[in-house]
Amino acid sequence: MSISSCQRVLGFDFGTKRIGVATGQAVTGTAAPLQPVPARDGIPDWAKLDALLAEWAPEALIVGLPLNMDDTESELSRLARKFARRMAARYRLPVYMCDERLSSHSARGLLMDVQERRRGKLPALDSTAAVLIAEAWLADPRLLAP
């Protein structure tokens, strides 16, 4: 399957304690937050990921790559790449890495704006960052992380 033919994706904001998740669709170029998946030392709750993939049936998976501002990689970058490789092997789907610099910072600002406009439970920061990752990739799938 080519990058341009992916209509439904799941985006992931990798973390060692929680992994943010969002579902995205190419038709609108938008994504929506889902419940974050718990992780223990970077190892996700695979049963929860299995259930999400069965429910949403994505055609591709997008994993945020947390690069430093000078384009270097950190330990978290290495772990995110490992997570992406495991996802590819487990689900036999294309997995793309997307530069996620500042996604958590942007997500925090977005949630503060939403909180000012409405009351109630806000989406998790991790999954809001996953929304931004998925939407960035949907806007231009050629902008893959190195």
N, C-alpha and C positions, 0 to 999 in steps of 0.2 A: 504494500500500500504506500502510495506516495504521500509526502507531507501535505500537499495541497488537497488531497482527497479525504483527509480526516475531518469528519463532521462533529464527532463527540469526543471530548478528551477529559481526563481527570488530571488536575494540577496538584502538585505536592510541594509544601514548604517543609523541608526536612528539619527535624530537630531531634535531639537525643532523648527528650522526655515526651514530646508531642509532635505529631506530624500533621500539619494543616492540610486540609483537603478541599478541593473545589471542583465542581463539574462545569465544563464549558462547552459551548456549541459554536460551530463556525458560522452558522446562518446569521446569528446576531452579533457574533464576536464578543459575547459576554459570558461571564461565569458567575456561579452562585456558591457561597460557602456551604460546606457540609460539616458534620461533627468531626473534630480532630480525632486522629487515631493515637491512642497512647503508645509510647515506646519505652523501652527499658534499656538504657545505655545505647541508644540508637537502633535497637532491634524492635521493629514494630510488632504490634499485635496482628499477626498474619491472618487470624480468623476474621478480624474486623475488616482488613483489607480485602480478603477473599469475598466477603459479603458485599462490600462496596462495588467491587468490580463486577460481581454477578448482577447486582441491582442496576448499575448505570451502563454496563456494556460499552465501555469506551473503545475507541479505535486506536488511541495512542495515549501514552502517559507522559506528562511534562513534569520534570523534577527541577526545582530551583537550585541553582549552583551559587552558593554564597562565596563570591570572590571578594578579596580585599579591594580597596579603592585603587591600588596600584596594579591591579590585574593579577596579583599573586594569589596562590591558593593557601588555605588554612587547613587545620585538622578537620574542621567541619566540612570543608569542600571535599576532602578525601572521603569522609563518611557519607556525604550526599552522593558521590559517584558510586560508592559501594552499594548503597541503597538502590540506586538506579540500575546497576548491573543485576542485582538480586531480583528486582521487579521484572526486568526483561527476561531473565531465565525462568522465573516462576509463571509469568502470565503469557509469555510468547507474544508480546505486543511490542510495537516500536516504542522506545523510551527516548525522549529528547531532553537534553539539559538546557535550561534557560537561565541566563544571567539574572540573578535576583538581587543585585546590589540595591539597597535602600527599600526593598519591598516591605520589610517589617516596619521601617520608619514611615513609609507612605501609608501602610495599613493603619498604624497608630493614629496618624493625622485624620485619615478617613473615618475611623471609628469615633474620634472626638467630635467631628462634624455631625455624624449621624446621631450621636448621643445628645447633642444640643437640640436636634430637631424632633426627636421622639423619645418616648419613655419605653421601658421594657428591656428585655434581655438582648444584648448585642451579640453578634457573631464573634467567635473566638478570634483573637489576633492572628493566630497561626493560620486559620482557614481564610481570613481576610487577605493575608499575604499570599496564600495559594490562589485566591481569586486574581490578584494582580499579576502573578506569574502566568496563570493560564491565559488571561486576557492579553498580556504582552505577547505571548507566543501566537495566539490566534490572530492578533493584529499583523504580525509578520513572522511566520514560521521559519523564515530564512535566518532570523537573528538567533542562531543557536549559540550556546556557550561553547567555548573551545574545549 
